[in-house]
Amino acid sequence: MSTQLLTLLALLLMGIGVFGLLSRRHIMKIIVSFSLLDTGIHILLVAVGYRSQGTAPIFDADLTVREGLARGGGSGSFRSGPYGHSYRTGCYGADAQFRR
């Protein structure tokens, strides 16, 4: 899908959501309207941030998997050490997990 089409879809969903929020009094219809508005906002954010031929900013040709995980990439980016200190910003330093 093109960026213009995604933007149009997002604005349409946001418009339906705002109309539903302002014109309906039934709580379930208000919740559905809010959900449509929220979905439209998310689609708009994706459409605005899309870059043709772009890559994710966390990937680098010279970056190894181990270095990427040390920088906080992957599913464990918010991991913490003993006593709740973060490995990245806590008292252990950025590469503490590799010094053990």
C-alpha positions as CSV (number, residue, x, y, z in Angstrom):
1,M,0.0,0.0,0.0
2,S,1.2,3.5,-0.7
3,T,1.8,6.1,1.9
4,Q,-1.0,8.3,0.6
5,L,-3.5,5.4,0.8
6,L,-2.5,4.6,4.3
7,T,-2.8,8.2,5.3
8,L,-6.3,8.4,3.8
9,L,-7.3,5.2,5.5
10,A,-6.0,6.6,8.8
11,L,-7.8,9.9,8.5
12,L,-11.0,8.1,7.5
13,L,-10.8,5.8,10.6
14,M,-10.0,8.8,12.8
15,G,-12.9,10.8,11.4
16,I,-15.4,7.9,12.0
17,G,-14.0,7.5,15.5
18,V,-14.4,11.2,16.4
19,F,-17.9,11.2,14.9
20,G,-18.8,8.2,17.0
21,L,-17.4,9.7,20.2
22,L,-19.3,13.0,19.7
23,S,-22.6,11.6,18.5
24,R,-23.2,8.3,20.4
25,R,-24.3,7.9,24.0
26,H,-24.2,4.1,24.3
27,I,-21.0,3.1,26.2
28,M,-20.2,0.2,23.9
29,K,-20.5,2.4,20.8
30,I,-18.2,5.0,22.4
31,I,-15.7,2.3,23.2
32,V,-15.7,1.0,19.6
33,S,-15.4,4.6,18.4
34,F,-12.4,5.2,20.6
35,S,-10.9,2.0,19.3
36,L,-11.4,3.2,15.7
37,L,-9.8,6.5,16.5
38,D,-6.8,4.8,18.2
39,T,-6.3,2.4,15.2
40,G,-6.4,5.4,12.9
41,I,-3.7,7.1,14.9
42,H,-1.5,4.1,14.8
43,I,-1.9,3.7,11.1
44,L,-1.1,7.3,10.6
45,L,2.1,7.0,12.6
46,V,3.2,4.0,10.5
47,A,2.4,5.9,7.3
48,V,4.3,9.0,8.4
49,G,7.4,6.9,9.5
50,Y,7.5,4.7,6.4
51,R,10.6,5.0,4.2
52,S,10.9,3.3,0.8
53,Q,14.0,1.1,0.6
54,G,14.7,1.9,4.3
55,T,16.0,-0.4,7.0
56,A,15.3,-0.5,10.7
57,P,17.6,1.9,12.5
58,I,18.8,-0.7,14.9
59,F,20.5,-2.8,12.2
60,D,24.0,-2.0,11.0
61,A,26.2,-4.0,8.7
62,D,29.1,-3.9,11.1
63,L,27.1,-4.7,14.2
64,T,27.3,-8.2,15.5
65,V,24.4,-9.9,17.4
66,R,26.3,-9.8,20.7
67,E,27.0,-6.0,20.3
68,G,23.4,-5.4,19.4
69,L,22.2,-7.2,22.5
70,A,24.7,-5.4,24.7
71,R,23.3,-2.1,23.4
72,G,19.9,-3.2,24.5
73,G,18.4,-4.6,21.3
74,G,16.2,-7.6,21.1
75,S,13.4,-8.8,23.3
76,G,15.4,-8.3,26.5
77,S,16.1,-4.6,26.0
78,F,14.7,-3.7,29.4
79,R,16.4,-6.5,31.4
80,S,17.7,-5.6,34.8
81,G,20.4,-7.0,37.0
82,P,20.3,-7.8,40.7
83,Y,18.4,-5.3,42.9
84,G,16.7,-3.8,39.9
85,H,19.7,-2.0,38.4
86,S,19.8,-1.9,34.7
87,Y,22.8,-3.3,32.9
88,R,22.9,-0.4,30.5
89,T,22.5,2.5,32.9
90,G,23.0,1.0,36.3
91,C,26.1,0.7,38.4
92,Y,27.4,-2.2,36.4
93,G,28.4,-0.4,33.2
94,A,27.3,-1.0,29.6
95,D,29.2,-4.3,29.2
96,A,28.8,-5.8,32.6
97,Q,27.0,-8.9,31.3
98,F,30.2,-9.9,29.4
99,R,32.6,-9.3,32.3
100,R,31.1,-11.9,34.6
